Amino acid sequence: MAEVKLIKGGLSVDDRGEVGFINDFHFEGVKRFYTLTNHSKGFVRAWHGHKNESKYFHVTRGAALVCAVEIDKWDNPSKDLIIQRFTLSGNSPAVLYIPKVTQTGTCH
C-alpha cells in the first residue's frame, strides 16, 4: 500500500524576487490537475473518498489543513482509523501525495 507523502520544496530569494520549487515532484502518472479557490476563509471541503485515483495537493497562497485516513472497509470503516494531518502553506512549497483508497478532509 502506498503511503501519504509530503514532498518538500524550497524558495530561492534574491534582489529580483523569489522562485519556489518542488524539484522532487514529478508529473509521471498524473492524469488530471486542478486548482481550487475558496470564496471565503474557513470554508471546509471535507472527506472525499478516493478508491481509484491518487491525489496531489499544493497550496500557492494562504494555508490549508489537509487530513488523510486510509480506509480499511469502504462499506463500514472502522471508527478508530489513524488521521494524518498536514498543514500546507504558500510560504513553504510542498506537494502532498494522497494515495488511492484514502479519504481526505478536515480534522480537528
PDB file as gemmi writes it, atoms N, CA and C in Angstrom:
CRYST1    1.000    1.000    1.000  90.00  90.00  90.00 P 1                      
ATOM      1  N   MET A   1       0.842  -1.181   0.000  1.00  0.00           N  
ATOM      2  CA  MET A   1       0.000   0.000   0.000  1.00  0.00           C  
ATOM      3  C   MET A   1       0.883   1.238   0.000  1.00  0.00           C  
ATOM      4  N   ALA A   2       0.583   2.174  -0.863  1.00  0.00           N  
ATOM      5  CA  ALA A   2       1.318   3.434  -0.918  1.00  0.00           C  
ATOM      6  C   ALA A   2       1.006   4.259   0.323  1.00  0.00           C  
ATOM      7  N   GLU A   3       1.955   5.068   0.727  1.00  0.00           N  
ATOM      8  CA  GLU A   3       1.778   5.909   1.911  1.00  0.00           C  
ATOM      9  C   GLU A   3       1.567   7.360   1.516  1.00  0.00           C  
ATOM     10  N   VAL A   4       0.852   8.101   2.364  1.00  0.00           N  
ATOM     11  CA  VAL A   4       0.738   9.541   2.202  1.00  0.00           C  
ATOM     12  C   VAL A   4       2.151  10.101   2.333  1.00  0.00           C  
ATOM     13  N   LYS A   5       2.513  11.012   1.436  1.00  0.00           N  
ATOM     14  CA  LYS A   5       3.894  11.503   1.415  1.00  0.00           C  
ATOM     15  C   LYS A   5       3.909  13.007   1.174  1.00  0.00           C  
ATOM     16  N   LEU A   6       4.648  13.731   2.004  1.00  0.00           N  
ATOM     17  CA  LEU A   6       4.848  15.166   1.815  1.00  0.00           C  
ATOM     18  C   LEU A   6       6.164  15.362   1.083  1.00  0.00           C  
ATOM     19  N   ILE A   7       6.083  15.961  -0.113  1.00  0.00           N  
ATOM     20  CA  ILE A   7       7.269  16.208  -0.929  1.00  0.00           C  
ATOM     21  C   ILE A   7       7.615  17.682  -0.763  1.00  0.00           C  
ATOM     22  N   LYS A   8       8.673  17.970  -0.016  1.00  0.00           N  
ATOM     23  CA  LYS A   8       9.035  19.349   0.309  1.00  0.00           C  
ATOM     24  C   LYS A   8       9.838  19.997  -0.809  1.00  0.00           C  
ATOM     25  N   GLY A   9       9.677  21.295  -0.924  1.00  0.00           N  
ATOM     26  CA  GLY A   9      10.420  22.102  -1.886  1.00  0.00           C  
ATOM     27  C   GLY A   9      11.199  23.165  -1.165  1.00  0.00           C  
ATOM     28  N   GLY A  10      11.409  24.282  -1.815  1.00  0.00           N  
ATOM     29  CA  GLY A  10      12.152  25.367  -1.204  1.00  0.00           C  
ATOM     30  C   GLY A  10      11.901  26.671  -1.928  1.00  0.00           C  
ATOM     31  N   LEU A  11      12.550  27.720  -1.436  1.00  0.00           N  
ATOM     32  CA  LEU A  11      12.468  29.049  -2.029  1.00  0.00           C  
ATOM     33  C   LEU A  11      13.876  29.553  -2.284  1.00  0.00           C  
ATOM     34  N   SER A  12      14.058  30.204  -3.410  1.00  0.00           N  
ATOM     35  CA  SER A  12      15.301  30.894  -3.704  1.00  0.00           C  
ATOM     36  C   SER A  12      14.956  32.373  -3.803  1.00  0.00           C  
ATOM     37  N   VAL A  13      15.621  33.185  -2.980  1.00  0.00           N  
ATOM     38  CA  VAL A  13      15.297  34.610  -2.904  1.00  0.00           C  
ATOM     39  C   VAL A  13      16.528  35.430  -3.260  1.00  0.00           C  
ATOM     40  N   ASP A  14      16.341  36.438  -4.124  1.00  0.00           N  
ATOM     41  CA  ASP A  14      17.411  37.394  -4.405  1.00  0.00           C  
ATOM     42  C   ASP A  14      16.790  38.763  -4.646  1.00  0.00           C  
ATOM     43  N   ASP A  15      17.569  39.703  -5.157  1.00  0.00           N  
ATOM     44  CA  ASP A  15      17.076  41.068  -5.319  1.00  0.00           C  
ATOM     45  C   ASP A  15      15.966  41.195  -6.378  1.00  0.00           C  
ATOM     46  N   ARG A  16      15.743  40.166  -7.176  1.00  0.00           N  
ATOM     47  CA  ARG A  16      14.681  40.198  -8.189  1.00  0.00           C  
ATOM     48  C   ARG A  16      13.354  39.681  -7.650  1.00  0.00           C  
ATOM     49  N   GLY A  17      13.387  38.929  -6.567  1.00  0.00           N  
ATOM     50  CA  GLY A  17      12.178  38.328  -6.020  1.00  0.00           C  
ATOM     51  C   GLY A  17      12.462  36.921  -5.529  1.00  0.00           C  
ATOM     52  N   GLU A  18      11.510  36.025  -5.678  1.00  0.00           N  
ATOM     53  CA  GLU A  18      11.701  34.660  -5.213  1.00  0.00           C  
ATOM     54  C   GLU A  18      11.146  33.659  -6.216  1.00  0.00           C  
ATOM     55  N   VAL A  19      11.734  32.486  -6.190  1.00  0.00           N  
ATOM     56  CA  VAL A  19      11.292  31.366  -7.009  1.00  0.00           C  
ATOM     57  C   VAL A  19      11.049  30.194  -6.073  1.00  0.00           C  
ATOM     58  N   GLY A  20       9.826  29.662  -6.103  1.00  0.00           N  
ATOM     59  CA  GLY A  20       9.516  28.471  -5.330  1.00  0.00           C  
ATOM     60  C   GLY A  20       9.720  27.243  -6.199  1.00  0.00           C  
ATOM     61  N   PHE A  21      10.154  26.151  -5.606  1.00  0.00           N  
ATOM     62  CA  PHE A  21      10.390  24.934  -6.372  1.00  0.00           C  
ATOM     63  C   PHE A  21      10.092  23.696  -5.543  1.00  0.00           C  
ATOM     64  N   ILE A  22       9.695  22.642  -6.231  1.00  0.00           N  
ATOM     65  CA  ILE A  22       9.487  21.325  -5.623  1.00  0.00           C  
ATOM     66  C   ILE A  22      10.102  20.333  -6.614  1.00  0.00           C  
ATOM     67  N   ASN A  23      11.406  20.277  -6.632  1.00  0.00           N  
ATOM     68  CA  ASN A  23      12.134  19.516  -7.647  1.00  0.00           C  
ATOM     69  C   ASN A  23      11.962  18.008  -7.528  1.00  0.00           C  
ATOM     70  N   ASP A  24      11.555  17.509  -6.376  1.00  0.00           N  
ATOM     71  CA  ASP A  24      11.382  16.062  -6.215  1.00  0.00           C  
ATOM     72  C   ASP A  24       9.981  15.587  -6.600  1.00  0.00           C  
ATOM     73  N   PHE A  25       9.121  16.500  -7.059  1.00  0.00           N  
ATOM     74  CA  PHE A  25       7.802  16.112  -7.551  1.00  0.00           C  
ATOM     75  C   PHE A  25       7.867  15.949  -9.059  1.00  0.00           C  
ATOM     76  N   HIS A  26       7.342  14.825  -9.550  1.00  0.00           N  
ATOM     77  CA  HIS A  26       7.327  14.535 -10.981  1.00  0.00           C  
ATOM     78  C   HIS A  26       5.891  14.240 -11.404  1.00  0.00           C  
ATOM     79  N   PHE A  27       5.510  14.698 -12.579  1.00  0.00           N  
ATOM     80  CA  PHE A  27       4.143  14.549 -13.059  1.00  0.00           C  
ATOM     81  C   PHE A  27       3.865  13.203 -13.721  1.00  0.00           C  
ATOM     82  N   GLU A  28       4.826  12.268 -13.724  1.00  0.00           N  
ATOM     83  CA  GLU A  28       4.566  10.966 -14.336  1.00  0.00           C  
ATOM     84  C   GLU A  28       3.366  10.307 -13.677  1.00  0.00           C  
ATOM     85  N   GLY A  29       2.455   9.815 -14.483  1.00  0.00           N  
ATOM     86  CA  GLY A  29       1.278   9.125 -13.960  1.00  0.00           C  
ATOM     87  C   GLY A  29       0.146  10.037 -13.530  1.00  0.00           C  
ATOM     88  N   VAL A  30       0.346  11.338 -13.531  1.00  0.00           N  
ATOM     89  CA  VAL A  30      -0.713  12.274 -13.155  1.00  0.00           C  
ATOM     90  C   VAL A  30      -1.612  12.484 -14.373  1.00  0.00           C  
ATOM     91  N   LYS A  31      -2.897  12.159 -14.233  1.00  0.00           N  
ATOM     92  CA  LYS A  31      -3.829  12.266 -15.352  1.00  0.00           C  
ATOM     93  C   LYS A  31      -4.591  13.582 -15.348  1.00  0.00           C  
ATOM     94  N   ARG A  32      -4.843  14.134 -14.161  1.00  0.00           N  
ATOM     95  CA  ARG A  32      -5.627  15.362 -14.052  1.00  0.00           C  
ATOM     96  C   ARG A  32      -4.925  16.311 -13.082  1.00  0.00           C  
ATOM     97  N   PHE A  33      -5.128  17.617 -13.312  1.00  0.00           N  
ATOM     98  CA  PHE A  33      -4.540  18.631 -12.456  1.00  0.00           C  
ATOM     99  C   PHE A  33      -5.588  19.708 -12.234  1.00  0.00           C  
ATOM    100  N   TYR A  34      -5.851  20.070 -10.984  1.00  0.00           N  
ATOM    101  CA  TYR A  34      -6.881  21.049 -10.645  1.00  0.00           C  
ATOM    102  C   TYR A  34      -6.282  22.154  -9.789  1.00  0.00           C  
ATOM    103  N   THR A  35      -6.894  23.326  -9.847  1.00  0.00           N  
ATOM    104  CA  THR A  35      -6.621  24.372  -8.871  1.00  0.00           C  
ATOM    105  C   THR A  35      -7.943  24.692  -8.178  1.00  0.00           C  
ATOM    106  N   LEU A  36      -7.876  25.009  -6.901  1.00  0.00           N  
ATOM    107  CA  LEU A  36      -9.064  25.312  -6.102  1.00  0.00           C  
ATOM    108  C   LEU A  36      -8.910  26.673  -5.463  1.00  0.00           C  
ATOM    109  N   THR A  37     -10.003  27.390  -5.370  1.00  0.00           N  
ATOM    110  CA  THR A  37     -10.043  28.654  -4.647  1.00  0.00           C  
ATOM    111  C   THR A  37     -11.326  28.672  -3.836  1.00  0.00           C  
ATOM    112  N   ASN A  38     -11.231  29.016  -2.574  1.00  0.00           N  
ATOM    113  CA  ASN A  38     -12.420  29.154  -1.736  1.00  0.00           C  
ATOM    114  C   ASN A  38     -12.901  30.599  -1.784  1.00  0.00           C  
ATOM    115  N   HIS A  39     -14.209  30.789  -1.665  1.00  0.00           N  
ATOM    116  CA  HIS A  39     -14.784  32.128  -1.698  1.00  0.00           C  
ATOM    117  C   HIS A  39     -14.598  32.884  -0.389  1.00  0.00           C  
ATOM    118  N   SER A  40     -14.362  32.152   0.693  1.00  0.00           N  
ATOM    119  CA  SER A  40     -14.173  32.813   1.982  1.00  0.00           C  
ATOM    120  C   SER A  40     -13.247  31.988   2.863  1.00  0.00           C  
ATOM    121  N   LYS A  41     -12.629  32.657   3.846  1.00  0.00           N  
ATOM    122  CA  LYS A  41     -11.776  31.973   4.808  1.00  0.00           C  
ATOM    123  C   LYS A  41     -12.613  31.018   5.638  1.00  0.00           C  
ATOM    124  N   GLY A  42     -12.007  29.906   6.030  1.00  0.00           N  
ATOM    125  CA  GLY A  42     -12.691  28.966   6.890  1.00  0.00           C  
ATOM    126  C   GLY A  42     -13.614  28.006   6.167  1.00  0.00           C  
ATOM    127  N   PHE A  43     -13.722  28.136   4.840  1.00  0.00           N  
ATOM    128  CA  PHE A  43     -14.568  27.227   4.070  1.00  0.00           C  
ATOM    129  C   PHE A  43     -14.000  25.815   4.159  1.00  0.00           C  
ATOM    130  N   VAL A  44     -14.863  24.841   4.333  1.00  0.00           N  
ATOM    131  CA  VAL A  44     -14.423  23.456   4.532  1.00  0.00           C  
ATOM    132  C   VAL A  44     -14.787  22.609   3.326  1.00  0.00           C  
ATOM    133  N   ARG A  45     -13.800  21.915   2.800  1.00  0.00           N  
ATOM    134  CA  ARG A  45     -14.008  20.865   1.794  1.00  0.00           C  
ATOM    135  C   ARG A  45     -13.606  19.591   2.517  1.00  0.00           C  
ATOM    136  N   ALA A  46     -14.538  18.677   2.681  1.00  0.00           N  
ATOM    137  CA  ALA A  46     -14.215  17.596   3.604  1.00  0.00           C  
ATOM    138  C   ALA A  46     -14.599  16.214   3.108  1.00  0.00           C  
ATOM    139  N   TRP A  47     -13.786  15.290   3.493  1.00  0.00           N  
ATOM    140  CA  TRP A  47     -13.980  13.848   3.399  1.00  0.00           C  
ATOM    141  C   TRP A  47     -14.460  13.358   2.046  1.00  0.00           C  
ATOM    142  N   HIS A  48     -13.503  13.404   1.145  1.00  0.00           N  
ATOM    143  CA  HIS A  48     -13.681  12.869  -0.198  1.00  0.00           C  
ATOM    144  C   HIS A  48     -12.955  11.530  -0.268  1.00  0.00           C  
ATOM    145  N   GLY A  49     -13.653  10.492  -0.679  1.00  0.00           N  
ATOM    146  CA  GLY A  49     -13.030   9.184  -0.805  1.00  0.00           C  
ATOM    147  C   GLY A  49     -12.414   8.999  -2.177  1.00  0.00           C  
ATOM    148  N   HIS A  50     -11.290   8.331  -2.224  1.00  0.00           N  
ATOM    149  CA  HIS A  50     -10.555   8.133  -3.471  1.00  0.00           C  
ATOM    150  C   HIS A  50     -10.203   6.659  -3.625  1.00  0.00           C  
ATOM    151  N   LYS A  51     -11.141   5.882  -4.167  1.00  0.00           N  
ATOM    152  CA  LYS A  51     -10.896   4.454  -4.364  1.00  0.00           C  
ATOM    153  C   LYS A  51      -9.975   4.175  -5.536  1.00  0.00           C  
ATOM    154  N   ASN A  52     -10.080   4.974  -6.592  1.00  0.00           N  
ATOM    155  CA  ASN A  52      -9.396   4.639  -7.837  1.00  0.00           C  
ATOM    156  C   ASN A  52      -8.329   5.619  -8.283  1.00  0.00           C  
ATOM    157  N   GLU A  53      -8.230   6.777  -7.636  1.00  0.00           N  
ATOM    158  CA  GLU A  53      -7.254   7.782  -8.052  1.00  0.00           C  
ATOM    159  C   GLU A  53      -6.466   8.291  -6.857  1.00  0.00           C  
ATOM    160  N   SER A  54      -5.196   8.498  -7.068  1.00  0.00           N  
ATOM    161  CA  SER A  54      -4.378   9.201  -6.086  1.00  0.00           C  
ATOM    162  C   SER A  54      -4.591  10.696  -6.301  1.00  0.00           C  
ATOM    163  N   LYS A  55      -4.315  11.499  -5.273  1.00  0.00           N  
ATOM    164  CA  LYS A  55      -4.479  12.950  -5.362  1.00  0.00           C  
ATOM    165  C   LYS A  55      -3.201  13.633  -4.897  1.00  0.00           C  
ATOM    166  N   TYR A  56      -2.995  14.835  -5.408  1.00  0.00           N  
ATOM    167  CA  TYR A  56      -1.851  15.658  -5.031  1.00  0.00           C  
ATOM    168  C   TYR A  56      -2.376  17.022  -4.624  1.00  0.00           C  
ATOM    169  N   PHE A  57      -1.845  17.585  -3.537  1.00  0.00           N  
ATOM    170  CA  PHE A  57      -2.279  18.888  -3.049  1.00  0.00           C  
ATOM    171  C   PHE A  57      -1.083  19.824  -2.979  1.00  0.00           C  
ATOM    172  N   HIS A  58      -1.291  21.065  -3.420  1.00  0.00           N  
ATOM    173  CA  HIS A  58      -0.262  22.103  -3.352  1.00  0.00           C  
ATOM    174  C   HIS A  58      -0.962  23.428  -3.066  1.00  0.00           C  
ATOM    175  N   VAL A  59      -0.505  24.153  -2.084  1.00  0.00           N  
ATOM    176  CA  VAL A  59      -1.085  25.447  -1.727  1.00  0.00           C  
ATOM    177  C   VAL A  59      -0.183  26.538  -2.289  1.00  0.00           C  
ATOM    178  N   THR A  60      -0.752  27.442  -3.079  1.00  0.00           N  
ATOM    179  CA  THR A  60       0.029  28.534  -3.660  1.00  0.00           C  
ATOM    180  C   THR A  60      -0.072  29.824  -2.850  1.00  0.00           C  
ATOM    181  N   ARG A  61      -1.179  29.984  -2.116  1.00  0.00           N  
ATOM    182  CA  ARG A  61      -1.371  31.198  -1.321  1.00  0.00           C  
ATOM    183  C   ARG A  61      -2.186  30.853  -0.095  1.00  0.00           C  
ATOM    184  N   GLY A  62      -1.826  31.423   1.038  1.00  0.00           N  
ATOM    185  CA  GLY A  62      -2.538  31.127   2.275  1.00  0.00           C  
ATOM    186  C   GLY A  62      -2.062  29.803   2.852  1.00  0.00           C  
ATOM    187  N   ALA A  63      -2.956  29.131   3.546  1.00  0.00           N  
ATOM    188  CA  ALA A  63      -2.606  27.856   4.178  1.00  0.00           C  
ATOM    189  C   ALA A  63      -3.833  26.961   4.198  1.00  0.00           C  
ATOM    190  N   ALA A  64      -3.589  25.655   4.284  1.00  0.00           N  
ATOM    191  CA  ALA A  64      -4.681  24.690   4.353  1.00  0.00           C  
ATOM    192  C   ALA A  64      -4.268  23.530   5.240  1.00  0.00           C  
ATOM    193  N   LEU A  65      -5.208  23.066   6.040  1.00  0.00           N  
ATOM    194  CA  LEU A  65      -5.024  21.855   6.821  1.00  0.00           C  
ATOM    195  C   LEU A  65      -5.648  20.718   6.024  1.00  0.00           C  
ATOM    196  N   VAL A  66      -4.843  19.732   5.646  1.00  0.00           N  
ATOM    197  CA  VAL A  66      -5.320  18.579   4.882  1.00  0.00           C  
ATOM    198  C   VAL A  66      -5.117  17.341   5.733  1.00  0.00           C  
ATOM    199  N   CYS A  67      -6.149  16.539   5.843  1.00  0.00           N  
ATOM    200  CA  CYS A  67      -6.066  15.322   6.637  1.00  0.00           C  
ATOM    201  C   CYS A  67      -6.366  14.122   5.752  1.00  0.00           C  
ATOM    202  N   ALA A  68      -5.793  12.981   6.114  1.00  0.00           N  
ATOM    203  CA  ALA A  68      -5.991  11.773   5.317  1.00  0.00           C  
ATOM    204  C   ALA A  68      -6.181  10.577   6.233  1.00  0.00           C  
ATOM    205  N   VAL A  69      -7.056   9.678   5.800  1.00  0.00           N  
ATOM    206  CA  VAL A  69      -7.324   8.442   6.531  1.00  0.00           C  
ATOM    207  C   VAL A  69      -7.311   7.296   5.529  1.00  0.00           C  
ATOM    208  N   GLU A  70      -6.517   6.269   5.796  1.00  0.00           N  
ATOM    209  CA  GLU A  70      -6.544   5.079   4.954  1.00  0.00           C  
ATOM    210  C   GLU A  70      -7.759   4.250   5.343  1.00  0.00           C  
ATOM    211  N   ILE A  71      -8.639   4.004   4.385  1.00  0.00           N  
ATOM    212  CA  ILE A  71      -9.891   3.301   4.657  1.00  0.00           C  
ATOM    213  C   ILE A  71      -9.648   1.797   4.693  1.00  0.00           C  
ATOM    214  N   ASP A  72     -10.120   1.155   5.756  1.00  0.00           N  
ATOM    215  CA  ASP A  72      -9.957  -0.300   5.867  1.00  0.00           C  
ATOM    216  C   ASP A  72     -11.118  -1.049   5.206  1.00  0.00           C  
ATOM    217  N   LYS A  73     -12.334  -0.568   5.414  1.00  0.00           N  
ATOM    218  CA  LYS A  73     -13.537  -1.191   4.811  1.00  0.00           C  
ATOM    219  C   LYS A  73     -14.438  -0.070   4.313  1.00  0.00           C  
ATOM    220  N   TRP A  74     -14.668   0.005   3.002  1.00  0.00           N  
ATOM    221  CA  TRP A  74     -15.438   1.108   2.430  1.00  0.00           C  
ATOM    222  C   TRP A  74     -16.889   1.092   2.869  1.00  0.00           C  
ATOM    223  N   ASP A  75     -17.487  -0.066   3.037  1.00  0.00           N  
ATOM    224  CA  ASP A  75     -18.900  -0.135   3.416  1.00  0.00           C  
ATOM    225  C   ASP A  75     -19.139   0.207   4.882  1.00  0.00           C  
ATOM    226  N   ASN A  76     -18.153  -0.065   5.727  1.00  0.00           N  
ATOM    227  CA  ASN A  76     -18.294   0.173   7.160  1.00  0.00           C  
ATOM    228  C   ASN A  76     -16.907   0.436   7.763  1.00  0.00           C  
ATOM    229  N   PRO A  77     -16.337   1.629   7.534  1.00  0.00           N  
ATOM    230  CA  PRO A  77     -14.983   1.913   8.023  1.00  0.00           C  
ATOM    231  C   PRO A  77     -14.900   1.871   9.548  1.00  0.00           C  
ATOM    232  N   SER A  78     -13.766   1.440  10.038  1.00  0.00           N  
ATOM    233  CA  SER A  78     -13.529   1.434  11.484  1.00  0.00           C  
ATOM    234  C   SER A  78     -13.565   2.857  12.013  1.00  0.00           C  
ATOM    235  N   LYS A  79     -14.017   3.030  13.239  1.00  0.00           N  
ATOM    236  CA  LYS A  79     -14.128   4.363  13.857  1.00  0.00           C  
ATOM    237  C   LYS A  79     -12.801   4.860  14.411  1.00  0.00           C  
ATOM    238  N   ASP A  80     -11.806   3.974  14.577  1.00  0.00           N  
ATOM    239  CA  ASP A  80     -10.544   4.343  15.214  1.00  0.00           C  
ATOM    240  C   ASP A  80      -9.367   4.417  14.239  1.00  0.00           C  
ATOM    241  N   LEU A  81      -9.637   4.716  12.973  1.00  0.00           N  
ATOM    242  CA  LEU A  81      -8.565   4.822  11.990  1.00  0.00           C  
ATOM    243  C   LEU A  81      -7.680   6.029  12.311  1.00  0.00           C  
ATOM    244  N   ILE A  82      -6.404   5.913  11.997  1.00  0.00           N  
ATOM    245  CA  ILE A  82      -5.444   6.977  12.297  1.00  0.00           C  
ATOM    246  C   ILE A  82      -5.587   8.099  11.273  1.00  0.00           C  
ATOM    247  N   ILE A  83      -5.764   9.326  11.770  1.00  0.00           N  
ATOM    248  CA  ILE A  83      -5.872  10.507  10.924  1.00  0.00           C  
ATOM    249  C   ILE A  83      -4.486  11.146  10.823  1.00  0.00           C  
ATOM    250  N   GLN A  84      -4.007  11.313   9.594  1.00  0.00           N  
ATOM    251  CA  GLN A  84      -2.743  12.012   9.363  1.00  0.00           C  
ATOM    252  C   GLN A  84      -3.063  13.458   9.021  1.00  0.00           C  
ATOM    253  N   ARG A  85      -2.360  14.400   9.659  1.00  0.00           N  
ATOM    254  CA  ARG A  85      -2.630  15.827   9.489  1.00  0.00           C  
ATOM    255  C   ARG A  85      -1.428  16.516   8.854  1.00  0.00           C  
ATOM    256  N   PHE A  86      -1.702  17.381   7.871  1.00  0.00           N  
ATOM    257  CA  PHE A  86      -0.646  18.127   7.191  1.00  0.00           C  
ATOM    258  C   PHE A  86      -1.099  19.567   7.026  1.00  0.00           C  
ATOM    259  N   THR A  87      -0.255  20.512   7.417  1.00  0.00           N  
ATOM    260  CA  THR A  87      -0.518  21.922   7.182  1.00  0.00           C  
ATOM    261  C   THR A  87       0.320  22.350   5.990  1.00  0.00           C  
ATOM    262  N   LEU A  88      -0.350  22.766   4.924  1.00  0.00           N  
ATOM    263  CA  LEU A  88       0.328  23.226   3.723  1.00  0.00           C  
ATOM    264  C   LEU A  88       0.233  24.741   3.669  1.00  0.00           C  
ATOM    265  N   SER A  89       1.301  25.383   3.220  1.00  0.00           N  
ATOM    266  CA  SER A  89       1.348  26.842   3.183  1.00  0.00           C  
ATOM    267  C   SER A  89       1.967  27.327   1.882  1.00  0.00           C  
ATOM    268  N   GLY A  90       1.442  28.423   1.369  1.00  0.00           N  
ATOM    269  CA  GLY A  90       2.031  29.050   0.202  1.00  0.00           C  
ATOM    270  C   GLY A  90       3.424  29.589   0.474  1.00  0.00           C  
ATOM    271  N   ASN A  91       3.791  29.732   1.738  1.00  0.00           N  
ATOM    272  CA  ASN A  91       5.124  30.214   2.118  1.00  0.00           C  
ATOM    273  C   ASN A  91       6.156  29.106   2.223  1.00  0.00           C  
ATOM    274  N   SER A  92       5.727  27.864   2.070  1.00  0.00           N  
ATOM    275  CA  SER A  92       6.631  26.722   2.178  1.00  0.00           C  
ATOM    276  C   SER A  92       6.267  25.708   1.095  1.00  0.00           C  
ATOM    277  N   PRO A  93       6.868  25.824  -0.087  1.00  0.00           N  
ATOM    278  CA  PRO A  93       6.466  24.973  -1.210  1.00  0.00           C  
ATOM    279  C   PRO A  93       6.543  23.474  -0.880  1.00  0.00           C  
ATOM    280  N   ALA A  94       5.463  22.777  -1.202  1.00  0.00           N  
ATOM    281  CA  ALA A  94       5.408  21.332  -0.992  1.00  0.00           C  
ATOM    282  C   ALA A  94       4.234  20.777  -1.784  1.00  0.00           C  
ATOM    283  N   VAL A  95       4.300  19.483  -2.078  1.00  0.00           N  
ATOM    284  CA  VAL A  95       3.196  18.751  -2.672  1.00  0.00           C  
ATOM    285  C   VAL A  95       2.874  17.605  -1.739  1.00  0.00           C  
ATOM    286  N   LEU A  96       1.602  17.436  -1.412  1.00  0.00           N  
ATOM    287  CA  LEU A  96       1.158  16.330  -0.570  1.00  0.00           C  
ATOM    288  C   LEU A  96       0.540  15.269  -1.463  1.00  0.00           C  
ATOM    289  N   TYR A  97       1.096  14.067  -1.421  1.00  0.00           N  
ATOM    290  CA  TYR A  97       0.600  12.932  -2.208  1.00  0.00           C  
ATOM    291  C   TYR A  97      -0.323  12.100  -1.336  1.00  0.00           C  
ATOM    292  N   ILE A  98      -1.564  11.896  -1.807  1.00  0.00           N  
ATOM    293  CA  ILE A  98      -2.546  11.068  -1.104  1.00  0.00           C  
ATOM    294  C   ILE A  98      -2.868   9.882  -2.018  1.00  0.00           C  
ATOM    295  N   PRO A  99      -2.490   8.666  -1.628  1.00  0.00           N  
ATOM    296  CA  PRO A  99      -2.750   7.510  -2.494  1.00  0.00           C  
ATOM    297  C   PRO A  99      -4.227   7.140  -2.523  1.00  0.00           C  
ATOM    298  N   LYS A 100      -4.613   6.391  -3.579  1.00  0.00           N  
ATOM    299  CA  LYS A 100      -5.995   5.910  -3.645  1.00  0.00           C  
ATOM    300  C   LYS A 100      -6.282   5.059  -2.420  1.00  0.00           C  
ATOM    301  N   VAL A 101      -7.533   4.740  -2.202  1.00  0.00           N  
ATOM    302  CA  VAL A 101      -8.085   4.065  -1.013  1.00  0.00           C  
ATOM    303  C   VAL A 101      -7.842   4.872   0.261  1.00  0.00           C  
ATOM    304  N   THR A 102      -7.849   6.184   0.099  1.00  0.00           N  
ATOM    305  CA  THR A 102      -7.664   7.099   1.219  1.00  0.00           C  
ATOM    306  C   THR A 102      -8.759   8.147   1.130  1.00  0.00           C  
ATOM    307  N   GLN A 103      -9.203   8.649   2.278  1.00  0.00           N  
ATOM    308  CA  GLN A 103     -10.124   9.786   2.308  1.00  0.00           C  
ATOM    309  C   GLN A 103      -9.357  10.993   2.760  1.00  0.00           C  
ATOM    310  N   THR A 104      -9.733  12.168   2.221  1.00  0.00           N  
ATOM    311  CA  THR A 104      -9.131  13.423   2.652  1.00  0.00           C  
ATOM    312  C   THR A 104     -10.210  14.339   3.175  1.00  0.00           C  
ATOM    313  N   GLY A 105      -9.832  15.239   4.052  1.00  0.00           N  
ATOM    314  CA  GLY A 105     -10.797  16.198   4.573  1.00  0.00           C  
ATOM    315  C   GLY A 105     -10.211  17.010   5.698  1.00  0.00           C  
ATOM    316  N   THR A 106     -11.076  17.667   6.448  1.00  0.00           N  
ATOM    317  CA  THR A 106     -10.627  18.475   7.567  1.00  0.00           C  
ATOM    318  C   THR A 106     -10.534  17.620   8.818  1.00  0.00           C  
ATOM    319  N   CYS A 107      -9.758  18.105   9.759  1.00  0.00           N  
ATOM    320  CA  CYS A 107      -9.620  17.399  11.023  1.00  0.00           C  
ATOM    321  C   CYS A 107      -9.441  18.422  12.128  1.00  0.00           C  
ATOM    322  N   HIS A 108      -9.700  18.005  13.335  1.00  0.00           N  
ATOM    323  CA  HIS A 108      -9.602  18.929  14.474  1.00  0.00           C  
ATOM    324  C   HIS A 108      -8.545  18.460  15.443  1.00  0.00           C  
TER     325      HIS A 108                                                      
END                                                                             
